[in-house]
């Protein structure tokens, strides 16, 4: 519970900072500070995704047994995504709902609702004494798979945002190479895995791919630069590491601190949305055409988006019929947890210039789910223990 409270607190502090800091700095000084914040955020995100990849365990001799799990996880990620997308489209004026630009922007932004926060979920379920239960073991598989599905889907969403260019062919080829390497070398790479080493790997990945972007930007221009998101390469690096069975206390503390820093930086990266005209600040993006909203309206939409995103996560109830309904509900509710990966999707959406009240609703929906996570885990524990007694 302490970890969830701190996640929420740091995201709130970041959001407050994003709305107040610009008024105290000159524009040039603020741009410099923002560049630093963005670099740190990508490093933290890479660190988190390496650790998510390290949690990925797969018996390659039984790969067929994971097929059902992957498709269930994919559907469990897709349903809340599409529900939120449809709701955001509904909020827009009717004349913009049929625009292709509106749909592609909404599909990207609403993807924040898809991934379950594996790191938060595993920690809290283990602390609740459920590590040996079927619910924990199955949730672990589904949460990792729906994170992986979210990462992979960012490629076609990126194609939608910038169009099919030869540079995206390079990106697609890189993705297939990453997936091949992850499968071929799964859990085989023996390298140092102290938190300082992982932070170093994350930093090198960010600088390398940012370097590729900068070089291609100079050579081909901003619109034709090769931009590879850090999510997949960081995840694959974690996959191929020979994971240790136990982690030191310092590793656990550092991982938590970096996750807190990530949530703070996500909040700090949010655009100005307090006391502003959303229509004027949303730039050219179509989702900004939703217009101005009062804080009461935003709060109502956050509650609806939270409900829709979690209703979509109930899909596993309809599968695994060999288990009791109580266990299936416990599994589904465990998938409600959101956090770093979803926030990372919002940050990527920011990079494409998306803004307006729908962005604020997305961030606040993640925050609401974080606040509710403790309640979700208590409910999962109650249901799992109830199923064991039958």
N, C-alpha and C positions, 0 to 999 in steps of 0.2 A: 504493500500500500504506500509506503514511504516513497518508493521509486515513482509511482504513478503521480503522487502529489507533486514531486519535484519536477517531473516532465511537464505537467500542466503549468506549474509556477514559472518555469523558465520560458515556456512558450508565451505566457501572458506578459512576462517582463520584456521579452523581445518585441511583442506587438506594441506595448506601451512605448518602448524605445523608438520603434519605427515611426511612430506618430509624433514624437516630441523632439528627437535629435535634429531633424532637418531645420527646425526653426532656430536652433542655436549655432548653426555652422554656415559658413559661406558655401555657395554651390560647389565650388571647386574642391574645397576641403571635404565636403560631404561625399563627392564622387570618389575621392581617394580612399576615404574610410569605407565606402561601400565596396570598392574593389578588394580591399583587405578582407572584409566580412565574407564576400563571395568566395574568395580563395579558401578561407578557413572552413566555410560551409562544405565545399566540395571535398576537402580533405577529411572532414568528419564523416560525410556521407560515404566516402570510399572505405574508411575504417569500419563503419557499421556494416557495409555490404560484404566486406571480407569476412567479418565474423558471422554474418548470416550464411555465407557460403561454407564456412567451417562446420556449421551445424548440419549441413546437407550430407546425410548418410544414405547410401544406396547399395544393395547387394546386386551387383550386375548379373549374377548367375540367375536371379529371379526377376529380371526386368519386366517380364510380362505381368507379374502380379501388381506392379505399380501403375499399369496403364489406366485401370479404373480410377485409382486415387488421383492421377493427374487430371483426368477429364472432369471428375467431381470438383477438384480444386479450381480448375479453369472456369467451370460453370459458377462456382461459388464466388469467384472474383468478378465474373461477367455480369451477374444479375444485379448486384448493388450498383455497379458502374452504369449499367443501362438505365436503371431506375432513376438515378441521380441525373443522368444525362437528359432523360425525358422530362424530369421535373424542371431542370434549368431551361430547357427549350420552352416549356409551358410558361415560365416567368417572363420570357421575352415578348415584346409586342408582336402581334400576329404577322405583320409585314416582313419580319426578319426570320420567322421560323422555317421558311422553305429555302433559305439561303444556304448554299454549300459551305461558305465560309463560317457561318454560324454553327453548323453541325460539326465541322472539324475542330473548331475551337472548344466547343462544348464537350466533344468526345475526349479531348485531351485533358481539360480541367477536371471533368468528373471522374477521371481515372483514379483520383486520390482515394475514392471510396472502395477500391478493389482490394488492395493488399492488407492482409492481417499482419500485425506487428509481431513477428516471430520472437524477437528478443524479449519483449515485455511478457508475452504469453508464456514462454518456456520458464522464465524466472519465477513468475507468480504461481503457475501450476505446480512447479517443483516445490516451492515454499509452502504450498497448501497441502503437501504430502501425497500428491497424485502421480508421482513419477513412474510408478509401476502399473498404473491403471491403463486399460484399453483406451480411455478417453485421451490421456496424455500422449500415448504412442501414436494414435491416429491423428490427433490434432497437430502433432509435430510434423508429420508427413504432409498433411494438407496445407499447413501454414507456409512451409518452405516452397511447396509447389505453386501456391498462388502468388507468392513473392516472385518466383521465377517467371511465371506467366505474365505478371505485370511488367517485369523488365523486358521480356521479349516483345510484348505488344507495343512498347515504346517505339520500336523501329517502324512499323506501318503508320503509327500516329505521327511520327516525324516526317514520313513521306507525305502524309496528308497536309502537314503544315507548310512544307517548303517545296513540294512538288517532286516529281521523279527526275532526278539529274544523275549524271554519271558519277558524281561524288557519292550519291546514296548507294550506287552499286558497290563502291568501295566499302561503305558501311555495312551493307548486307553481307558481303564476302567476309568481312571481319567478324560479324556475328556468327556465321556458320563455322569459321575457324575456332572461335571461342568455345562454341558448343561441342565441337569435335574434340578439342583439347580437354575440356572439362570431363567429357565421357571417357576419353582414352586414358587420361592421367589422374582420374578420380582418386583422391586420398593417397597420392604417391610421393608428392614433393616434400622432401625433408629439409625444411629451412627453419630458422629461429622463429618462434611464435610468441615471444614475450611482447607485451603491449607496445613497447617502444619500437620493436622491429615492425610490427603490423602498422603502426603509425608511420614509420618510414616508408613501407611499401605503398601505403595510401598516398603519401605525399609525392612519391616518385610517379605513381600512376597519373595523378592529377596534373603534375607538371609536364609529363610526357604528352598526354592527350591535349592539354591546353597548348602545348608547343606545336603539335600537329595543326591545331585550329589556327593559331596565329600565323604560321608559315603559309598555309593554304589561303588564308584570308589576304595576305600580302600578294600572293601569286595570282589568285583568281577572283578576289573581291569578296566583300562581306557575304553576299547572297549565295556564293558558290564555294564557300569554305567547307572543309570536311570537319563535321562536328560529331564526335563520338561521345555519347553520354557515359559517365563513369560507372553507372550501375552494373552493367554486364561484366566488363573486364574485372572489376573488383570482386564481384560475386564468384566468377570463375577461378580467380586466384585463390579465394578461400576454399572452393571445391577441391582443388588439386593438392592443397596442403595435407600432409600426413597429420591429421588432427590428434592432439593429445587428449587422453581420457579425462584428465583433471586440469583445472586452471588455478593458478595461484590467487591469493587474496588481492595482490596488487593488480593482477590482470582484470579481475572483476571490478575493482574500484575504478581503475582507469577507463574501462569500457563504459561504466555508468557515467563517469564525469564527461567523457566525450559525447555520449548520447545527450546529456543535459545541455552541453555546449551547442550541439547540433540544433536542438529545439529552440534555444535562445537565438541562434543565428537565423533560423527559419523565420522566427518572429521579426527579427531586425530587418530581414530582406523584404518584408511585406511593404507594398506601396502605401502611400498616404491615403487613408480612407476616412479619417475623422475630420469632420467639418469641411469637407470638400464636395464639389459638384462632380459626381461620378461620371456624368456624361462628358464633362470637360477633361477629366484626367484619365479616362480609359483609352485614350489614343484612338487608333483606327480599328481596334478590335471590335468584332460584332457583338460579343457578349456584354460589352459595356453599354449597349443600347437599351439595357434593361432600365436605365434611368436612375433617378434618385430613390433612396429608400430611407425611411426612418429607422432608428435603432430597434423600435418595437417590431417593425416589419422584418428586419434582419433576424431578430431573435426567433420570430415565428418560423421563418424559413429554415433556420438552423435546426429547430426541433423537428420539422418535417423531414429535412435531409438526413438527420441522425436516425430517425425511425425507418426511413426507406432503405438507407444503407445497411442497417442491421436486419431488417426483414429479408433483404436479399441474401444475407449470410446464413439463413435458416435452411438453405437447400439440402445440406447433408441429412436432414431429418427424413428425406424421401429415399435415401439409399442405406446401405449396410443393414438390410432387413434381418440379418441373423443376430443383430444386437437389439436390446430392448429400446423402446421409444424414449425412455428416460435417458439412456446413454447417448442416443442420437441427438436429443435436445441439448445435453451437456456438451457434446462435440460442437454443435452449431453455435451455441452461445459463446464457447471458447474462441470462435473465429471472429467475434465482434471487436476484439481489441485492435486499435489502430495506433499508428505512431510514426516512426522515422521514415519508412518507405513512402507512406502516403504523403507526408510532409515534403519529401523529396520530389514527388510528382508535382506538387503545387509550386515548388521552387523552379522546376523545369518549365512549367507553364509561364511563370514570371519571365523567364528568359526569352519567350516568344512574344513578349509584350502584352500578355493578357492582363486585364485589370477590371475594375468596377466592383460592384457589390457582390457579384457571384464569387469573386475571389475571396472576399471577406467571409462570405457564408461558408466556403470550403474550409478555410483555416479554422473558423470557429466550430465547425462540425467535428473536425479532428480533435480540437480542444475538448468539446463536450464528450466525445467517446473516451478520451483519456481520463477525464474526471469520473466517468462511469465504470472504468475498467475494474476497479476494486470490487464494485457490486457484481459485475459479470463473473469474476473469478470466484467470489463467495457462492454465487448461484451454481456455477459449474461444480464446485466442491460438494455442495449439498446434493445435487442430482447424481453425481458420480458415486458418492457414499450410499445414497439411497438405492442405486442400482446394485451395488455390491451386496447389500443386505438381503436382496430378494433371492 
